Amino acid sequence: MPNIDLFDTDLRPMQYWAVKAEDKLDQWAAGHAEGMSTGFKTIDENFNLVDGELITIAARPSMGKTIFGVQVAENVAKRIQAEGRNECVAFFSAEMTGESIAHRMAGALGGVSVHKLRKGKGSPDEYTQMKDALRKIKTLPFWMDDGSAPTTKAMFEKLGRLTDTIDVRLMLFDFLELGGDRGADTEELRIGQIIIALKDIAKALRIPVIALSQVNRDVENRANKMPTLADLRRSGQIEQVSDVVAFIMRPQYYADRGMNVEVVNAQDLNNIAYISIAKNRHGPVENVRMYFDGVQGKFGDLEITRKEFDY
């Protein structure tokens, strides 16, 4: 019989896993929540960023999914910086350039409309505020790759090289339909392979991974424009593999365009975003309301953070 070290594999006896489960239980008993905070109390009530888990944030275009994902990543980076840890956040953007992301982050931090500045119509004070905000985000442990159509293999390799000098604490990918993975016979299989590979990265590096995704256009033909799991584009694998799936819908976006949209109350047509947590492997599935500032491009918690919706 060959000399095999069973403890050098992933196949281990229940005794091993039970001991690890006991250690984690002791941490919970001491009041230590599992995972990292998203930086939003509204979301933290439902899920945290747990090592090895994949969170998919999905929405139609212009709902704010990139803004939301970047804010969560920025919140983690700020916490890393405040605690002085040799860690970072890694962001792969297949859609936007790095400088565009930096402008968005600085605009939200400085309370300035980036759209207004891009038009050359900002006041001297606004440009100064933007400069100050850019100086602040320069120091964040926030690494960004804006290469076109990155493959999950390339992402994993780059993360591996990065961890030689600094530990990666969170990965964000915007957005998974633009991943450059090839070889599948159909688009559905390709998207399925990407989401599985992202989950593999989360488990292999023991970090949370956030994937941003678009949902089908059919949502806009309904009065109730909150997406559901059935609206995920092209692949049921997204629903199956993700530990958390959350959808974003802003009623104001549709109302401003004269489209029929169901709301909880009339006030929700002004700076309110609905977040539907449709899958949560370790917690509740429910709908919450958050504040959204479309001018400055940022989300925030409401004083009343949770509400049951009748969908």
C-alpha positions in Angstrom: 0.0 0.0 0.0 1.4 3.4 -0.9 2.4 5.8 1.9 -0.4 8.4 1.8 -0.8 11.3 4.2 -4.6 11.7 4.4 -4.2 15.0 6.1 -2.4 16.4 3.0 -5.7 16.2 1.0 -9.1 17.8 1.3 -10.7 14.5 2.3 -10.6 14.5 6.1 -12.5 12.6 8.8 -15.4 14.2 10.6 -13.3 14.6 13.7 -11.2 17.3 11.9 -14.3 19.2 10.7 -16.0 19.0 14.0 -13.0 20.5 15.8 -12.9 23.4 13.3 -16.7 23.9 13.7 -16.2 24.0 17.5 -13.5 26.7 17.1 -15.8 28.8 15.0 -18.6 28.3 17.5 -16.4 29.6 20.2 -15.7 32.7 18.1 -19.5 33.3 17.6 -20.1 32.8 21.4 -17.5 35.5 22.0 -19.5 37.9 19.9 -17.4 37.8 16.8 -19.6 37.7 13.7 -18.3 35.5 10.9 -16.9 37.4 7.9 -16.2 41.0 7.2 -18.7 43.9 7.3 -19.9 45.2 4.0 -19.9 48.7 5.5 -23.7 48.9 5.4 -25.7 48.0 8.5 -28.7 47.2 6.3 -26.8 44.5 4.4 -24.8 43.2 7.4 -28.1 42.3 9.1 -28.5 39.7 6.3 -25.0 38.6 5.2 -21.3 39.4 5.7 -18.3 38.9 3.4 -17.2 35.4 4.4 -14.0 33.7 3.2 -14.6 31.2 0.5 -18.1 32.5 -0.4 -19.3 34.0 -3.7 -21.7 36.9 -3.7 -23.5 37.9 -6.9 -25.0 41.4 -7.2 -27.3 41.6 -10.2 -29.4 44.4 -11.8 -30.4 46.1 -15.0 -28.0 48.8 -16.3 -28.0 52.1 -14.5 -29.4 50.6 -11.2 -26.0 51.2 -9.4 -24.5 47.7 -9.2 -21.0 48.9 -10.0 -21.3 51.8 -7.5 -22.6 49.4 -4.8 -19.8 46.8 -5.4 -17.1 49.5 -5.4 -18.5 51.0 -2.2 -18.4 47.6 -0.5 -14.8 47.1 -1.7 -13.8 50.6 -0.6 -15.3 50.1 2.8 -13.2 47.0 3.2 -10.1 48.8 2.0 -10.7 51.6 4.5 -10.9 49.1 7.3 -7.7 47.4 6.2 -6.0 50.8 6.1 -7.3 51.9 9.5 -6.1 48.6 11.1 -2.7 48.8 9.4 -2.8 45.3 8.0 -0.7 44.2 5.0 -3.8 43.4 2.9 -5.6 44.8 0.0 -8.8 44.6 -2.1 -8.5 43.5 -5.8 -10.9 44.8 -8.4 -11.1 43.5 -12.0 -13.2 45.7 -14.2 -14.1 44.4 -17.6 -16.4 47.4 -18.3 -14.9 50.6 -16.9 -11.5 52.1 -17.0 -9.4 52.5 -13.8 -9.5 56.3 -13.9 -13.3 56.2 -14.3 -13.6 54.1 -11.2 -11.3 56.5 -9.3 -13.4 59.4 -10.4 -16.5 57.7 -9.1 -14.9 56.9 -5.8 -13.6 60.4 -5.4 -16.9 62.0 -6.4 -18.8 60.0 -3.8 -16.2 60.8 -1.1 -16.1 64.5 -2.0 -19.8 64.9 -2.5 -19.3 66.1 -6.1 -21.2 65.3 -9.3 -18.6 63.7 -11.6 -21.0 64.2 -14.6 -21.0 67.9 -13.9 -17.2 68.0 -13.7 -16.8 65.9 -16.9 -18.9 68.6 -18.7 -16.4 71.3 -17.5 -19.2 73.0 -15.6 -17.9 72.5 -12.0 -17.2 75.4 -9.7 -13.6 76.0 -8.5 -14.6 74.7 -5.1 -16.0 71.4 -6.6 -12.8 70.8 -8.5 -10.8 71.4 -5.3 -13.1 69.0 -3.4 -12.5 66.4 -6.1 -8.7 66.9 -5.9 -8.8 66.5 -2.1 -10.9 63.3 -2.4 -8.5 61.8 -5.0 -5.5 62.5 -2.7 -7.3 60.5 0.0 -8.2 57.5 -2.1 -4.6 57.4 -3.4 -3.5 55.8 -0.2 -6.1 53.1 -0.1 -5.0 49.4 -0.4 -7.2 49.1 -3.5 -5.7 47.4 -6.5 -7.4 47.6 -9.9 -7.1 45.8 -13.2 -9.1 47.3 -16.1 -7.9 44.9 -18.8 -10.5 44.0 -21.5 -12.3 40.7 -21.0 -10.1 39.1 -18.3 -10.2 35.4 -18.0 -10.7 33.8 -14.6 -7.4 31.9 -15.1 -5.6 35.3 -15.6 -7.4 36.7 -12.6 -6.3 33.8 -10.4 -2.7 34.1 -11.7 -2.5 37.8 -11.0 -4.0 37.4 -7.5 -1.4 34.7 -6.8 1.4 37.0 -7.8 0.0 39.8 -5.8 -0.2 37.6 -2.6 3.6 37.2 -2.8 3.8 40.7 -1.4 0.4 41.6 0.0 -2.5 39.5 1.1 -5.7 39.8 -0.9 -8.7 40.2 1.4 -11.5 40.6 -1.1 -12.0 40.3 -4.9 -14.6 42.2 -7.0 -15.3 41.4 -10.7 -17.4 43.7 -12.8 -19.1 42.1 -14.6 -19.1 38.3 -15.2 -20.8 38.3 -18.6 -17.8 40.2 -20.0 -15.3 37.6 -18.7 -13.0 36.4 -21.5 -13.2 32.7 -20.8 -13.6 30.7 -24.1 -14.1 27.1 -25.2 -17.7 26.5 -24.2 -20.2 25.4 -26.9 -22.9 27.9 -25.8 -23.0 31.3 -24.0 -24.9 29.7 -21.2 -22.1 27.2 -20.6 -19.5 29.9 -20.8 -21.2 32.0 -18.1 -21.6 28.8 -16.1 -17.8 28.1 -16.3 -17.0 31.7 -15.3 -19.2 31.6 -12.2 -17.8 28.2 -11.1 -14.2 29.5 -11.6 -15.0 32.5 -9.5 -16.3 30.3 -6.7 -13.1 28.2 -7.1 -11.0 31.4 -6.6 -12.9 32.2 -3.4 -12.3 28.7 -2.0 -8.7 28.4 -3.2 -7.6 31.8 -1.8 -10.0 31.7 1.1 -11.4 35.1 0.4 -14.9 36.5 -0.4 -15.5 37.1 -4.1 -18.2 39.6 -5.3 -19.4 39.1 -8.9 -21.5 41.8 -10.6 -24.0 40.6 -13.3 -26.8 42.0 -15.5 -30.3 40.6 -15.6 -32.6 40.0 -18.5 -34.3 42.9 -20.2 -37.7 41.2 -19.7 -37.8 42.8 -16.2 -38.7 46.1 -17.8 -41.9 44.8 -19.3 -43.4 44.2 -15.9 -44.9 46.6 -13.4 -43.0 44.9 -10.7 -39.5 45.6 -11.9 -37.6 43.9 -9.1 -35.6 41.0 -10.7 -35.9 37.5 -9.5 -33.6 34.5 -9.8 -35.4 33.5 -13.0 -34.2 36.8 -14.5 -30.5 35.9 -14.2 -29.0 36.0 -17.7 -28.2 32.8 -19.6 -27.1 30.5 -16.8 -28.8 28.8 -13.9 -25.3 28.1 -12.6 -25.2 31.7 -11.2 -28.1 30.8 -8.9 -26.7 27.4 -8.0 -23.1 28.3 -7.3 -23.5 31.7 -5.6 -23.8 31.7 -1.8 -25.7 35.0 -1.9 -27.6 36.6 -4.8 -28.9 40.1 -4.4 -30.7 42.3 -6.8 -30.8 46.1 -7.0 -33.8 48.1 -8.4 -34.3 51.9 -8.2 -38.0 52.9 -8.7 -37.0 56.5 -9.4 -35.1 55.4 -12.5 -38.2 54.0 -14.1 -40.6 56.8 -12.9 -38.3 59.5 -14.3 -38.7 57.8 -17.7 -42.5 57.6 -17.5 -42.5 53.8 -17.0 -45.0 52.0 -14.7 -43.3 50.7 -11.6 -44.6 49.3 -8.4 -43.4 50.9 -5.2 -44.0 50.3 -1.5 -44.9 53.9 -1.0 -44.7 57.2 -2.9 -41.7 58.4 -1.0 -39.7 55.5 -2.6 -39.7 57.3 -5.9 -37.1 59.7 -4.4 -33.6 58.5 -3.8 -34.5 55.0 -2.7 -33.0 51.7 -3.9 -34.6 48.3 -3.2 -32.2 45.5 -2.5 -33.7 42.0 -2.9 -31.6 39.3 -1.2 -33.1 36.4 -3.2 -30.7 33.7 -2.2 -28.8 33.5 1.1 -27.2 30.1 1.9 -26.7 30.9 5.5 -29.3 33.5 6.3 -32.7 35.1 5.5 -34.0 36.0 2.0 -35.8 39.3 2.2 -36.0 42.8 0.7 -34.5 46.0 2.2 -34.5 49.6 1.3 -31.4 51.8 1.1 -30.7 55.4 0.3 -29.2 56.2 -3.2 -27.8 59.5 -4.2 -27.8 59.6 -8.0 -26.0 62.9 -8.3 -23.0 61.9 -6.1 -23.3 58.2 -7.0 -23.4 56.5 -3.7 -25.6 54.2 -1.5 -26.3 54.6 2.2 -28.3 53.2 5.1 -31.7 54.5 5.9 -32.9 55.2 9.4 -35.6 52.6 8.9 -33.5 49.9 7.2 -35.8 47.0 6.7 -39.3 46.6 5.2 -41.3 43.6 4.1 -42.4 43.9 0.5 -45.4 42.2 -1.0 -44.0 40.9 -4.2 
